[in-house]
Amino acid sequence: MQAKENFSFEYCRETADWLQARTKQRPRIAIICGSGLGLLADSLKNQESFRYTDIPNFPHSTVTGHDGHLIFGELQGKLCVCMKGRFHMYEGYPLWKVTFPIRVFKLLGIEILLVTNAAGALAESFHIGDLMIIRDHINLLGLAGQNPLLGPNEERFGPRFPALSDAYDGKIRALAMEVARDLGYTSFVKEGVYCMVGGPNFESIAEARLLHLLGADAVGMSTAAEVVVARHCGLRVFGVSLITNQVTKEYDTQEHIDHHEVLEVSQRRASTLRMLLTELVGRLEWNSLSNSDPEDNQTAYQNGT
C-alpha cells in the first residue's frame, strides 16, 4: 500500500511545487548525467543548485561518480535542469523511486529528456572512448517483470500501455549525427542498441555472450527504466552512452573491469560528450521537434491534469 501511495500524482506534485517555489526558471530540457559525466551540469550558466538530500521525496545518490545535485540553468540560451547523478535499482531503490525525477520533470514542464550513461561495449565495432547514440534499448529488467510502471496506472501521466517502438526520438538522433559530423566526431560517434541490466556486478562471460546474441551493442545498469517513464509521460528522449570498457566475452583472458576504470574513462571523455550535447541543445528548435505549447504544459500542471 505504501508503494501505491508514493507512486501517486500528488506525491510527485509535492516535489515539483517545492522546486517551483524556489526557482523562477522554467526549463523545457532535462539532462541526466551518468557516472563521471557531471561536467555538462557544471557548464550551465545562471545556476541554481539543490542537493538531493534537501528536495522533498527525492532519493539520495550513493554511488561514486554521482554527485547528488539538481541544477537549473542555461545552456546555449535554453533553460535546462540537470541531474548530476542518478539512482539505480542496485542501490536498493524500487524502480518507481529510481524514475521518480522523470515524473517531477513532467510536472515542471519538461518536453525533452537527454540521458547519458557509461556503458560497456558488447559489439566489436565499438571501442573505449566511443560515443554511442542510443537507437533502441533492451530493457532486460522489464522483460523479467521489473518495470517502473507496475501498479495502478496514473492517467494524468500517461496511458496504461505505452508504445516504445519510437522510444528514442528519430529527429533528435539525426540532429545529433549532424552535430557529430560538424564537430569532426564521426570516427567515434555511432548508433547502437543499449541493454539495461540490474547490477551491481559486471556481467559474466556467458551473460555477455547472451546479451550480444540478443542484439545489444552495449550494456549498463541504468537509463532504460528512465526512458520507459519518460515516454509514458510523453517526453521526447535522446540517449547517448560513453563506452568506457570492452565487456569480456572470452574465457582465456585476464582482463577485468572495475568502477574506477569506468570513471577514469568518463573523466577523460567528458569534455567531448559535453561539446556534443552543448551543440545539440543549441540546435534544438521547438517548432520542428515538439508539438506542444509550453504554456499549455504549465496550465495543465497548475490544474493538476
N, C-alpha and C positions, 0 to 999 in steps of 0.2 A: 504493500500500500504506500510505503514511503517513496518508492521509485516513481509510482504514478503521480504522486503529489509534486515531486520535484521536477517532473517532466513537463509540468503544466506551463501554459502560456503566461500565466500570472507570475510564475517563478522567474521566467526569462525577462518579463517586462520590468520586474523589480530591479534587476541589474541594469537594464537599458535606461530606466528612469534615473538611477543613481549616476550613471555616466553622463547623461544629457544635462543633468543639473550642475555638473562640474566642468563642462566644456561647451563653448559655443560652436565648436567645429562640428560640421555635419558631413562626414566623409561618405563617398559613394564607392570607394575601393577599399577592400580589406586584404591584408597580406599576412600570411602565416610564415614565419621564418623557422626553418628546420635547424637541425644540430649544427652549431657553429656558424650559422648564416645570419646572425643578427646585425651584420654590418649595414644592411639595407635600412633597417629601422633607424640606425644612427644617422642616416643621411637626410631624414626628414627635417624640414625647416619649420620654425614656429612650433616646436614640440611641446606637447602636454603629456606627461607620463604618469601612469598609475600602476602601482605594484599590484600584482595578482592578489597578494595577501590582504590588500585593502579593499578590493572590489567585492561587494556582496555576492555570495553564491559561487564565485569563481573558484575552480580548482587551483592547486599550487604546483608549480614545476618542481620536480625533484631530481632531474637528470642533468649531469654536467653538460654544458653547452647550450642550455635553455635558461635564459636569464630571468624570465618571470616578470615582464613588464608589458603593459598595453600602452602603445604610444600613438597619439594623434599628431598629425602634422601635414605638411605639404610636400609633394614630390612632383617635380615638373609642373608646378602650378595647380596640381589637382589634390584635393583633400583626401587623405588616406588614414587608415588606422592599421597599425602593425602589431601582431602578436610576436613579441621577442621571446620565443619559447612556446612550445605546445605541450599537450598532455597525451598520455599513452595508456592503453589498457594494462600494460605490464607494470605500471606504477600502482595498480590496484583500483583504478577508477573504472566504473562501468562505462560502456560506450556512450550512453546518453550524456554522461558527465564529460567525457573526452570531447564530445562535439557540442557541448553547451554553448561555447562562444559563438558558434555559427548562427544559432537562433537569435542570440543577442545582436549580432551584426545585422540580421534581417530587420530587427525592430529599430535599429539605428538608421536604417535607410540604405544599407549597403546593397549594391547591384552586381558588383563583380568581385569575385574572390580569387586571389592569386595564392597558390600554395607551393611551397618549396620543401624539399627534403634531401637528406643524404641517403644514398642507396648503393647497394652492391650490384655489380654487373653480372648477369647470367649469360647474356649473349656475347660471343667472342668479338663481335663488331664494336663493342663498347670498351672504352679504356678509362683508366683512372684519370680524373680531371675533365672528362666529357660532361656536357650538359644534355640531358635527355628530356625533351619536351614530351610530356605525357599525352599520348594519343588515346589511350584507354587504360583500364585497370582490371585486375583480377582481385576481387575482394574475398580473399580466402576465408576470413572470419565470417563474412556474411553468408557464404556458401555453406559454412558449418553451423549456421543458426545464430551467430553472434552479430546482430545488426543494430545500429543505433536507433532504428525506427521501430523496434519491438515495443509492444504495448499499445494502449489506446492511441489512435491517430488524432492529432490536433489539426483540424481542417484549416484553422487560421494560419498555419504554417504551410501546409501542402496536402496533396491527395494521399489516400491510403496506399495506393500502388504507383509510386512514381517510376517513370521510364528513365533508364540510364543509357540508352543507345546513343545519346548525344551528351554524355557526361562532361566531356572537355570541349569547350567551345571552338568550333572549327575556324571561325573568323579570327579569333584572338590567336589561335595557333599559327595561322597563316601570317598574321601580322608579326608574330614573334620570329618566324623564319625570315621574314623580310628584314627585320631589325638585325638578326644574326648576319645576314649577307652584307648589310651596310656596315657593320662593325668589323667585318672580316673574320667572323667566328665560325664559318661554315665547316671548317675541318673538325670541329669538336662539338658542334650543336646538331643533334639528331632527334628523330622522333622514335618513341618506343612504348611498350606496354609495361606498366608498373604493377607489381603484386604486393599486397599488404599481408604480412603475417603477424602473429601476436607477439613474438619475442618473449623475454628479453635475450634469449640465446640466439647466436647466429646459426644459420642453417647447417644441418648435417649434409654430407655429400649426397646421400640418397634423396634428401628433400630438395636440394639444389637441382639435381638432375630432373626430378619430377616437375618442379616449377618451370624449368626451361622447356620441358616437353609440353606443358600446358600452354605455352606461348608467351611467357613472361620474359622480358628483356632485362629487367632489374627488379630488385626486391628490397623492401624496407618494412618498418614497423609502424607506419602512420599513413595519413593522407586519404586513403580510400574511404574510411568512415566519415571523415570531414566532408568529402566530396558528395557522398550519399545524402547527407543532411543539407548541404548547400543546394543541391539540385532539388531536393524535396521542398526547400524554401523558395525555389525559383531563381536562385542566383546563377549568374554565368561564371564558369570556372576555367581557369588556366592553371596548369601544373607543370613544374619542372623539377627534375631530380639531378643533383650533383653526384656523379659517380665517384665514390670515394674508395672503392676496393673491387677487386675481382673475386667473385664468390667461388670457392673451391668446388670443383666437380670431379676431381680425380683423387684416387686413394693414395697414389705414390708421390705425395707432396708433403713438404714440411712447413708450408706457408699457413699462417694463422692470422686472422684479423682480430683487432680489438678496438674498443670505442675510442681510445686515444689516437689511434692512427686515423680513424674516421674524422675526428676533429681537426687533426693536422692538415689533412687534405682540404677539408672545408674552409679552414682559415686561409690556405694558400689560394684557393679559387674564389673566395667570397667576393673579391672586388670585381672579378669578371662577371659573376652572376648579378651583382649589384648593377653593373653597367647595362646588362641586357634588360633587366626588369625596369630600370630607370627610363631607358629609351622606350620600352614598350608602353609604360604608363603615359609617357609624354605623347604617344601617338594614338592612344585610345580616344575615339570620337563617339560620343554618346548617341548621336543620331544614326550611326551605322551599326552600333553594337548593342543598343538597348531599345526596347520597345516601350519602356515605362517612363513616366514622368517623375522626377524626384519629389515634386510637391505632392503627387498622388501617394507616393510611399509614405511621406510624413503624415499626411492626412489619415491614411489607413492606420498608421501606428497610433496616432492620438485617439482614434476611435476604437482602438482595440480590435481591428479587423485584419 
